[in-house]
Amino acid sequence: LALNYAHSYHQINILGLGESAVAVGAIPNVGATTPVSLDSVGATAAWRITPKVTLTGFGFYSFVNAVTGPEASTNILSYMGGIHIKDVLTPGSTFGLLFGQPPARDRVSGAASPKPEDTKPYHLEAYFKYRVNDNISITPGVFVIFNPEGFSGNRTITVPVIRTTFTF
């Protein structure tokens, strides 16, 4: 179990997450050059239920405030939980299934109102790491994003992936 807190200052209206529209123009309806401050709290947990089954999860909540200009703020929420199962089909192989919410605005106030998004985005991920031998594993997987960027009109995105890992 890990708990964290971070305070940061950004000279422009950006979170710096690099993964969603919420990261650029963190506070909606406020200029891009507006400096913002963030206070973020979070937690990460992993619980090995059995030697082969682990439940994992993380979450964070950020309070973002405009430092100059009109009073404006937003809160950002993200979380994910999953299960990882070892030795599925072959020794050393792992299956995982995760579900959660990418960083998304939870609320806005002041000049940031109204909130531009009309729903919450969700993330579903599944993978199977197949251990070929002691040095090579192949991991096919799929990511599915529902309501991308927090808009119900955006089409669901499905991204198949494959990763090969060489360990020496």
C-alpha positions in Angstrom: 0.0 0.0 0.0 1.3 3.4 -0.9 -0.2 6.9 -0.2 1.1 10.0 -1.9 0.6 13.8 -2.0 2.1 16.2 -4.4 2.0 20.0 -4.8 3.1 21.5 -8.1 3.0 24.8 -10.0 2.8 25.1 -13.7 3.4 28.4 -15.5 0.7 27.6 -18.1 -2.7 26.0 -17.9 -1.5 22.4 -18.3 -1.3 19.2 -16.1 1.6 17.7 -18.1 0.0 14.2 -18.1 0.3 13.9 -21.8 -2.6 11.4 -22.1 -5.8 13.3 -22.5 -7.4 16.7 -23.4 -7.9 17.3 -19.7 -4.1 17.6 -19.4 -3.9 20.6 -21.9 -6.2 23.4 -20.8 -6.5 21.8 -17.4 -9.0 24.5 -16.3 -11.6 25.0 -19.0 -12.6 28.4 -20.2 -9.4 29.9 -18.9 -6.5 31.1 -21.0 -3.6 28.8 -21.9 -1.1 31.2 -20.4 -2.8 31.2 -16.9 -0.5 29.6 -14.3 -2.1 26.8 -12.2 -1.3 25.1 -9.0 -2.1 21.5 -8.2 -2.6 19.5 -5.0 -2.9 15.8 -5.7 -3.6 12.9 -3.4 -3.4 9.3 -4.4 -3.1 5.7 -3.4 -1.7 2.5 -4.9 -2.4 -1.0 -3.5 -1.6 -4.6 -4.4 -2.9 -7.6 -2.5 -1.6 -11.1 -3.3 -4.7 -13.1 -2.5 -2.9 -16.4 -3.3 0.6 -17.0 -4.7 -0.9 -16.8 -8.2 -3.6 -14.1 -7.9 -3.0 -10.4 -7.2 -5.5 -7.6 -7.0 -4.2 -4.2 -7.8 -5.5 -0.7 -7.8 -4.6 3.0 -7.9 -6.4 6.3 -7.8 -5.7 10.0 -7.6 -7.6 13.2 -7.1 -6.2 16.5 -8.1 -7.4 20.0 -7.1 -6.3 22.5 -9.8 -6.6 26.2 -9.2 -5.9 29.2 -11.3 -3.1 31.3 -9.7 -3.9 34.6 -11.5 -6.9 36.0 -13.4 -10.5 35.2 -12.5 -11.2 32.6 -9.8 -11.4 29.2 -11.6 -10.7 25.7 -10.5 -11.3 22.1 -11.5 -10.8 18.7 -9.9 -9.4 15.7 -11.8 -10.2 12.1 -10.9 -8.5 8.9 -12.1 -8.6 5.3 -10.9 -8.0 1.7 -12.0 -8.3 -1.7 -10.5 -7.4 -5.1 -11.8 -6.5 -8.7 -11.4 -3.3 -10.5 -12.4 -3.1 -14.3 -12.5 0.3 -16.1 -12.8 1.1 -19.4 -14.5 -2.0 -19.3 -16.7 -1.7 -22.2 -19.3 2.1 -22.4 -18.9 4.5 -21.6 -16.0 5.7 -18.0 -16.1 2.7 -16.8 -18.1 0.4 -14.1 -16.8 -3.1 -12.9 -17.6 -4.4 -9.5 -16.5 -7.7 -7.6 -16.7 -8.0 -4.0 -15.6 -10.8 -1.4 -15.6 -10.8 2.2 -14.6 -11.2 5.9 -15.5 -8.4 7.9 -17.3 -7.8 11.4 -15.8 -11.1 13.2 -16.2 -12.7 16.4 -14.7 -14.8 15.6 -11.7 -16.1 19.2 -11.2 -15.4 22.8 -12.2 -16.1 26.1 -10.5 -15.8 29.8 -11.0 -14.8 31.0 -14.5 -14.2 27.3 -15.4 -17.9 26.6 -15.5 -19.6 25.0 -17.2 -17.8 21.7 -17.5 -17.3 20.9 -21.2 -17.4 17.1 -21.0 -20.8 15.4 -20.9 -19.8 12.0 -19.4 -16.9 10.0 -17.9 -14.4 8.1 -20.0 -13.6 4.5 -19.0 -10.6 2.3 -19.8 -10.6 -1.5 -20.1 -7.5 -3.5 -20.6 -6.7 -7.2 -21.0 -3.4 -8.9 -21.7 -1.8 -12.3 -21.7 2.0 -12.5 -21.2 3.1 -15.8 -22.7 6.5 -16.9 -21.5 8.3 -18.6 -24.5 11.4 -19.4 -22.5 13.6 -17.9 -19.7 14.6 -15.0 -22.0 11.6 -14.3 -24.3 8.0 -13.4 -23.6 5.3 -12.3 -26.0 2.4 -10.2 -24.6 -0.7 -9.6 -26.8 -3.3 -7.3 -25.3 -6.1 -4.9 -26.1 -7.1 -1.5 -24.7 -10.6 -0.2 -25.0 -11.5 3.4 -24.2 -15.2 4.2 -23.8 -16.4 7.8 -24.2 -12.9 9.1 -25.2 -12.0 12.6 -23.7 -15.3 12.5 -21.7 -17.8 12.9 -24.6 -20.5 10.4 -25.1 -20.6 11.2 -28.9 -17.0 10.0 -29.4 -16.7 6.5 -30.8 -15.2 3.8 -28.6 -11.5 3.3 -29.3 -10.0 -0.2 -29.5 -6.2 -0.6 -29.6 -4.7 -4.1 -30.1 -1.1 -4.3 -29.0 1.7 -6.9 -29.0 4.9 -6.6 -27.1 7.9 -8.9 -27.2 10.3 -8.8 -24.2 13.9 -10.1 -24.4 15.6 -10.6 -21.0 19.3 -11.4 -20.7 
